[in-house]
Amino acid sequence: MPYFPQAFINRLTGIPSSSEADTPVTMAAFFSLQSGTDESAIIEVLAKRTIAQRQLIKQAFKKAFGKDLVDELKGELTGNFEKVVVGLMMPSPVYSAYELRNAIKGAGTDEGCLIDILASQNNQEIREIIAAYKNAYGKNLEEDVCSDTSGMFQRVLVSLLTANRDESDRVDQAQAVQDAKDMYEAGEARWGTDEVKFLTVLCIRNRKHLLKVFEEYQRISKRDIEESIKREMSGNLEDAFLAIVKCLRNKPAFFAERLHKSMKGLGTTDSILIRVMVSRCEIDMLDIKAQFQKMYGKTLYSFIKGDCSGDYRNILLQLCGSDS
């Protein structure tokens, strides 16, 4: 494997010489793709760098070798390890757009993916995903979502895609009481459920206001809002409203639950595991790990170690961080 001089790496990456990313292995590991793949070096380079650093590495590779690094990786790697590596090479909005595209193209729809992504983003993140989707696929994300979904579930997703949630900190006590009453009267207090009332409140109000609404709802109905959603709704609509509520209350706990679900019992739902680990590793992984241990009495690291294998396991463990 060739050794790249320090000055050459500095010039290519633009990363200061004091940076951990500025080492000969950063480029040499990928150069090795020309004559065999060093998976451990790929893990060492990619899983320990930030998204910004990985973009610099990608640019440096094209400048040095005249090839696209992601294409080279796809040609050399396979399976779930390839999916993680390719995901890590994308900026966050691009990765979310990529996951959404995969969720709706072809036969069948991965509604869980649509919910996980759209229910957990703020307005700006939604707008960036919409732009990335248009740029990558030349299509309108809302139109594609509508073509693959229907009914009230579709209306919830479209509402989230408008990216018009109030993001202020203002709490209107009187309005919170009224919102709680409206949802109670639309569900528990009547025969049948008026889902539009839930959509209007849950997809538009700001987080602090909704936390007060949930308190008032508990007082009025004597039930937690999540319990009522489970009682009054079903299927994808239930999952969507529950995801919205859980993300508003405690987003790391929501993702900890999703990770646990992906690995509990026989088999692993790798699509969920990969999506959460790749998309959250630089955002709130420490908080997710803490919530995971609090909720399930075991570390996320130990779950991954026991459920996965090979290079796939190794790169996920690097993204997870230490077993603590």
Secondary structure, DSSP 4 states (H G I P E B T S, - for coil): -PPPPHHHHHHHH---TTSTT-SHHHHHHHHGGGG---HHHHHHHHTTS-HHHHHHHHHHHHHHHSS-HHHHHHHH--HHHHHHHHHHTS-HHHHHHHHHHHHHSSSS--HHHHHHHHTT--HHHHHHHHHHHHHHHSS-HHHHHHHH--HHHHHHHHHHHTT----S----HHHHHHHHHHHHHHTTTSSS--HHHHHHHHTTS-HHHHHHHHHHHHHHHSS-HHHHHHHH--HHHHHHHHHHHHHHHHHHHHHHHHHHHHHSSSS--HHHHHHHHHHHTTTTHHHHHHHHHHHHSS-HHHHHHHH--HHHHHHHHHHH-S--
